[in-house]
Amino acid sequence: MPSMPALSGLYRYPIKSTAGQALDSMTVKEEGLEGDRRYMLAKPDGTFLTARTHPRLQRVVATPVSGGLDVSHPELGETRVREAEFEGRPFATQVWDDPFDALTTTAALDDWFSRAAGEAVRLLWIGRRSPRYRTTIERRVGFADGYPLMLISQASLDDLNQRMGIPQRMAQFRPNLVVAGTQPYAEDSWKRIRIGEVEFLVDAPCSRCAMVTVDPSTGQFQARGEPLRTLANYRRGPGGKVYFGQNLIALNEGLITLGNEVDVLEFASSAMTCPGA
């Protein structure tokens, strides 16, 4: 009898578009993994920054600690981000079509992150409770693009790598959850799953963009727009977008741990299909 799918990877991204942190276990909240994307960089006019246009951000490594973050960069060294020192003034910003007020941190941190980004930016904090409520999913969300969580199966990445012949890393796709022990793209057929103490709604496929072409180890774009170019050959779905992975909504709060079995509670009535998948 085949083994149950299991959670094989768990990642959070303390600052939007910077390096991910591998975890052994973590508490899932309404807004996603605890400590996930609670900070973001924005231009002085409030326009948010991501590695889509600033791939060098992925060289910034942030580690949550009590009361804030410890941050490092291979050229800039280290800095400390501490909530107790924040100015905490409302600052108008947005993530895609969602305008809201985040909170300012300090001028010294703005300067450090401006050097990391290569232009003037502000380091913003979402606060202990996000003011951003997404009516489309009826959930509060931090600085994530649109959903609190994203899942990919290891088999899906393995299938992509077989098609390319050039190994791509899971870190390029920035999932929160990675699942082993499935067929490629099995996640496309799931509607509701349970991992550890948490039940998740598998709500929508994740459309991909130039972000996946950034090499996290160098902070530079890969040649020839890969692997997005290869994915477009066989993972182009409704609306012409390229899909890889699934967006999740947590239906309750609780703990999840590497090795937890993935119990598929409900399958989608019509799974997403992509030509050639």
Residue pairs with C-beta under 8 A, 6 or more apart in sequence:
2 181
3 181
4 181
4 261
4 262
4 263
5 153
5 179
5 180
5 181
5 182
5 186
5 261
5 262
5 264
6 179
6 180
6 181
6 259
6 260
6 261
6 262
7 177
7 178
7 179
7 180
7 195
7 196
7 256
7 257
7 258
7 259
7 260
7 261
7 262
8 154
8 178
8 179
8 180
8 181
8 258
9 22
9 154
9 170
9 175
9 177
9 178
9 258
10 22
10 23
10 24
10 25
10 26
10 33
10 176
10 177
10 178
10 256
10 257
10 258
11 20
11 21
11 22
11 23
11 171
11 174
11 175
11 176
11 177
11 178
12 20
12 21
12 23
12 26
12 32
12 33
12 34
12 35
12 36
12 37
12 64
12 176
13 19
13 20
13 21
13 36
13 37
13 174
14 21
14 35
14 36
14 37
14 38
14 39
14 62
14 63
14 64
14 69
15 37
15 39
15 40
15 41
15 57
15 60
15 62
15 69
15 71
15 123
16 37
16 39
16 40
16 41
16 48
16 50
16 143
16 144
17 40
17 41
17 49
17 50
17 51
17 52
17 54
17 57
17 58
17 211
18 57
18 58
18 60
18 61
18 62
19 58
19 59
19 60
19 61
19 62
19 216
20 171
20 174
20 216
21 62
21 63
21 64
23 33
23 258
24 257
24 258
25 255
25 256
25 257
25 258
26 33
26 34
26 35
26 255
26 256
27 33
27 34
27 253
27 254
27 255
28 34
28 149
28 198
28 250
28 253
28 254
28 255
28 256
29 250
29 253
30 139
30 140
30 148
30 250
30 253
31 130
31 139
31 140
31 141
31 142
31 148
32 141
32 142
32 144
32 148
32 149
32 176
32 250
33 149
33 176
35 64
36 142
36 144
36 148
36 176
37 126
37 142
37 143
37 144
38 125
38 126
38 142
38 143
39 62
39 69
39 81
39 123
39 124
39 125
39 126
39 143
40 48
40 49
40 93
40 95
40 102
40 123
40 124
40 126
40 143
41 48
41 49
41 57
41 113
41 117
41 121
41 122
41 123
41 124
42 48
42 49
42 91
42 93
42 102
42 121
42 122
42 124
43 49
43 119
43 120
43 121
43 122
44 120
44 121
44 122
46 91
46 92
46 93
46 94
47 93
47 94
48 93
48 94
48 95
48 143
49 57
49 117
49 121
50 57
50 211
51 57
51 58
51 211
51 214
51 219
52 209
52 210
52 211
54 117
54 118
55 214
55 219
55 220
55 221
56 116
56 117
56 118
56 219
56 220
57 116
57 117
57 219
58 214
58 216
58 219
59 73
59 74
59 75
59 116
59 218
59 219
60 71
60 72
60 73
60 113
60 116
61 71
61 72
61 73
62 69
62 70
62 71
62 81
63 69
63 70
63 71
67 82
67 83
67 84
68 80
68 81
68 82
68 83
68 84
69 80
69 81
70 78
70 80
70 81
71 78
71 79
71 80
71 81
71 112
72 78
72 79
73 116
76 112
76 115
76 116
79 108
79 109
79 112
81 105
81 109
81 123
83 125
85 105
85 106
86 103
86 104
86 105
86 106
86 125
87 103
87 104
87 105
87 106
88 103
88 104
88 125
89 103
89 104
90 101
90 102
90 103
91 101
91 102
91 103
91 104
91 122
91 124
92 99
92 100
92 101
93 99
93 100
93 101
93 102
93 124
94 100
95 132
95 143
95 144
95 145
95 146
96 145
96 146
98 132
98 134
100 131
100 132
101 131
102 124
102 125
102 126
102 127
102 131
102 143
103 124
103 125
103 126
103 127
104 122
104 124
104 125
105 122
105 123
105 124
105 125
106 123
109 123
110 120
110 121
110 122
110 123
113 121
113 122
113 123
114 120
114 121
124 143
126 132
126 142
126 143
129 140
130 140
130 141
130 142
132 140
132 141
132 142
133 139
133 140
133 141
134 140
134 141
134 146
136 146
137 146
137 147
137 203
137 249
139 148
139 249
141 147
141 148
142 148
146 247
147 203
147 204
147 206
147 247
147 248
147 249
148 248
148 249
148 250
149 176
149 177
149 200
149 247
149 248
149 249
149 250
150 174
150 175
150 176
150 177
150 206
150 245
150 246
150 247
150 248
151 175
151 176
151 177
151 178
151 179
151 187
151 200
151 202
151 245
151 246
151 248
152 170
152 173
152 175
152 177
152 178
152 179
152 187
152 244
152 245
152 246
153 178
153 179
153 180
153 182
153 184
153 185
153 186
153 187
154 170
154 178
154 179
154 180
154 182
155 180
155 182
155 183
155 184
155 185
155 186
156 184
156 185
156 187
156 244
156 245
157 168
157 170
157 173
158 184
159 184
159 185
160 168
160 227
160 230
160 231
160 244
161 167
161 168
163 230
163 234
164 226
164 227
164 230
166 226
168 226
168 227
169 216
170 178
171 216
172 211
172 212
172 213
172 214
172 215
172 216
172 227
173 208
173 212
173 244
173 245
174 211
175 245
176 248
177 195
177 248
177 256
179 187
179 262
181 262
185 277
187 202
187 245
187 246
188 205
188 246
188 268
188 271
188 272
188 273
188 277
189 267
189 268
189 271
190 202
190 246
190 264
190 266
190 267
190 268
191 201
191 202
191 265
191 266
191 267
191 268
191 269
192 199
192 200
192 201
192 202
192 251
192 264
192 265
192 266
193 199
193 200
193 202
193 262
193 263
193 264
193 265
194 200
194 262
194 263
194 265
195 256
195 260
195 261
195 262
195 263
196 254
196 255
196 256
196 257
196 260
197 252
197 254
197 255
197 256
198 250
198 251
198 252
198 253
198 254
198 255
198 256
199 250
199 251
199 252
199 265
200 248
200 249
200 250
200 251
201 248
201 249
201 251
202 246
202 247
202 248
202 268
203 246
203 247
203 248
203 249
204 246
204 247
205 237
205 243
205 245
205 246
205 247
205 272
206 243
206 244
206 245
206 246
206 247
207 241
207 242
207 243
208 228
208 231
208 241
208 242
208 243
208 244
208 245
209 228
210 221
210 225
210 228
212 227
212 228
212 231
212 244
213 221
213 222
213 225
213 226
213 227
213 228
214 220
214 221
214 222
215 221
215 222
228 242
231 242
231 244
232 242
233 276
234 274
234 275
234 276
234 277
235 242
235 243
235 244
235 274
235 277
236 242
236 243
236 274
236 275
237 243
237 272
237 273
237 274
238 272
243 272
243 274
